[in-house]
């Protein structure tokens, strides 16, 4: 690790103490850090609204960036970030926890390379938990996560992005024809500024995607269901899969194979990308995929607000 840019002194003190970090690692902002150091990549795991500023600072110096999901607040910001990445020839990647799930990677392999379920007809993704406050996230994280000017929305963005990311991957980088969405504020007293429940429907030419994102689940959940013409596969959780073939009465349940180092976590992946061992084109972290994710989320917010289907251009 080269350095940490953080303006909040309370947060700096907490992390210094918890991880026994030297004072010399901390800088008041990214500009100050990059004047002193030249890292290979910046990890921007901060408020979504701050991602553009990170790329504006790092890209002209030739420093690649990986942001925490999603890529940007809106399409305008995402496009500007993409232009900077192209101009300065840097990698601009997005990190999702579910990218490193062996179950999701094996499901993709079975669907795409082994054609185990035939052409995709319907995809359903459930993501969320009881709520960020309920599960005890840090006060700093909670502050921006529940601020529409920092996060863009509530559960719609926080967990809706996972389904948009996975479905774009499964649909070979194809954007949906249209997006429809319904949001709720079930816990208005807890989350007065943002939605805490969202259902998003993606319409493709020959398939439908349903994203169910919520801060109102009775437990934490991240799963992926895919129905094909001849079968079904579900990534039940990080490790386990459930499958069923057409005409069979029983499901098969098994554990996914471990992933290679390059796909086991974001740091292994970053290392492989920077060494040109992986070309991040249309994979889950890629810029191509995540530009579409931002389009889907922006359309979903518009649909939820207007009550109308939004067509993707």
N, C-alpha and C positions, 0 to 999 in steps of 0.2 A: 504494500500500500504506500502510495506516494504522499497523500495528504487528504484532509477532510475540510471542506468548506461549509461552515455553519455560523450563522449570525446570532443564534439564540444562546446566550452564555449559560443559561441553566441547563440546556441540553448538552452543551459542550462539557460542562462539569460532570454531568451524570455519566456520560460515555467515557470520559477520562477515568473516572473512578471505577466504573463497572469493568472495563476492559484493560485497565492499567496502561493507558495510552500516554505517550509523551506529549508535552505542550507543543513541541515543534511540528507535530502533525497537523495542527489546526490552523485554519486561515479564516478571516472574517467573511470572505466571499470567493467565488470561483476565479475572478479576475486576479486577485492577489495570489492565489495558489498557482495559477498558470504562468504568472510572471516569474515565479521561483522554480517551478517544476515543469517537466514535459512528460506527462504520462502517456501511455498508449491509448487509454480510453478513460472517459469520465462516466461514472455510474450516477445517473440523475434519478434517485429514488425519492423525489420530493413531490410537492404539490403539482398537479397536472398543469396548472396555469404557469408554472415556472419552467416548464420543459423548453419552450421556445428560447428563453433567455440563455439557458445553458448551451443550446446549439449555436446561438448567435455568438457566444463567447468562445466556445471550443472549436467550432468548425474552421474559422479563419486561421487557426494555429495548426490545422491538420490533425486535430485530436478527435478520434471517433467517440460516439456517445451511445450508451444504452440507457433508455429511460424505463421506469417502472410503468406498467400498464395503466391506462391506454396511452397512445403516442402523444395526443394533444387534446386541448379543450374543444376545438372545432376544426372544420375543414380548412378554413383560412390559415390558421396557425400551422396545421399539419403540412399544407402545401408549401408554406414559407420554409419550414424545417427541411422538407425534401429538396427544395431548391438550393438551400445552403449545403446540404450533404452532397448534392451533385456537383455544385460549383467547386467545392473544396476537396472533393474526392475522399470523403470519409464514410465510414459505416455508421448508419443510424438505425439502431435496433431497439426492440421492445421486449421487456421481460414479463413473462406470465408464469406463475407457479405451475400451472397445468402443462406447460411445455415440457417440463422435466418429469412428467408422470409416465412410467413405463407402460401403463395401461393404455394411455392415449396414443403413444407411438406404435404400440403393437396393434391397436385397433386400426390405425391408419394403414399399416403394412398389410393387414388382412384384407381391408377394403380395397385398397388401391393396387397392390402388387399381386395379391393372391385371388382377387375378385371373389372373396368368400361369400358375399351377400348379394352380388349383382349390382346393377345401377342403384344409386341412392335415391330414395323416394321421400324419406322424412328424417329429420334430425331434431332431437330434443336435448337441451342442455339445462340442467338445474345447477345454480350456483348461489351460495350465500351462507348465512348463519343467523343467529338470534338477533344480531345487531351489533355494530361496533362498540357502542357504549355498554351493552349488555355483556359482551365478552371481555371487556376491560382493556381496549386498546389505549395507548398513551394519550395524554391530553393534547399533545402537539398534533398527533395524527388525527385525532377526533376533531380538532378545531378546523383543519382544512378539508377533511373528508366530508364534513357536513355543511360546507360553505359552497353554494353554487358558483360563486366567483372564483373559487380555487379548484374545485373538483368537477364542475360542470353540471352535476346532478348528484343524486344520492345513489341508491342501489342500482338504478339504471346504468350508471357509468361504472360504479365500483365492481359490480358483478355481471352486468350485461355485456361488458367487453370480452369476457371469456368465451361466451357462446359465439359472438361475432367473429372472434379470432379463429376458433376451431372450425366453424362452418365455412369461412372463407378458404381455409386450408383444405377442407374436404371437398369443396367445390372448385378446386384447382385454380384459386385466385380470381374466381368469377364473382362479381358483385351481384347482389340480388336485384331483381326487377323492381321490387317495391318493399317498403317497410311499413308495418303498422304496429302501434304500441298503446298499451294502457298502463297508467301508473296510479299508485295509491299512496296516501299518507295515513297509514293505519295508526302510527304512534306520533301524532302531531305535537304532543307535549314534549316528546323526546327529540324529534327531528322536525322542528317547525319550518325549516327553510328548504328542505329537499324531500323527494320521494323516498319511501322505504320499501317499495315493492313495484316491480315492473314485469310485464309480459310483452315480449317483442316477437312479431311474426315476420319472417323473411320469405318472400315469394321468389322462387327461381322458376325457370322455364319448365322443368320436370321434377321439381322437388320443393319441399316446404321445410323451413327451419323455425323452431319454436324455442325462444330463449326465456327461461324463467329465473329472474334475478330478484333476490329478496333479503331484507334484514329482518324477516319475520318467520324464518324456518324454525322448527323446534330443535334443530341440531345443525351442525355444519355439514354442508354438502357440496360436492363438486363431482358431477358425473356427466357422461355423454352417452346418449342412445342414438343408434343409427339403424333405420329400417331400410333394407334394400329390396329388390324385386324377389330375391330368393332366400333371404335370411335376415337375421338381426344380430347386432353386436352392441354390447353395453360395456363401457369402461365404468365400472361400478364405483371405484375409488382410485387412489393412486396406483394400486398394485393389481387389482383383480378385474377379470373380465367375465362376462356372461354372454353366451351365444345360443342361437337356436336356428336351425335350418327349416325351410319350408317343408311341411309334411311330418316333421318330428314332434313328438309330444313332450319331450323333455329338454330342459336347458342344460347346457354344459357350462360349468364354472371352473376357471383355472387362473393361475397367477402368471402375470406377464414376466417375460425374461428381463434381466437387468439391462440397463442401457450402457452403451459405451461411454467412456469418459467425456467425449465431446458433447453428448446429449444428456448427461446425468445432472447437470446444473448449469446455471448461467455463466459461471466462471470458466468451466471447462469448454463451454460453447464459444465464449468470447476468445479464449486462447486459440482455439482451432480456426476461428474466423480471421483473427489478426495474423495467423501464420499461413493464411490462404489454403488451409486444409478443408475448409467448408466455404462454399459460395452461398451466402444467405439470400437466395432468390425464391420468393413465394413460400418460404417455410414460416413457421409460427412467429419467429422473431423479425422477419423481414420487413423492410420499409413498404414493399408492394402490398403485402397483406394488411399491414396496419394503417395504411392510408384508407383502405376500404373499411376497416373497422371503425375509423373515425367518421366516415360517411354514414355508416349504419347507425351509429350512436346519435349523430346529429339529426338524421331523419327520424329516429325513434323519439327524440325529444320534441321535434316538430309535430309528429303524429299524435303524441300524447296530449300536447297542448291544444291542437286544433280538432282532434277527433277524426282526422282524415288520413287515408293511406297516402304515403309519400313515395313518389317514384324516384329511383336513383338514376341520375344521368351518367 
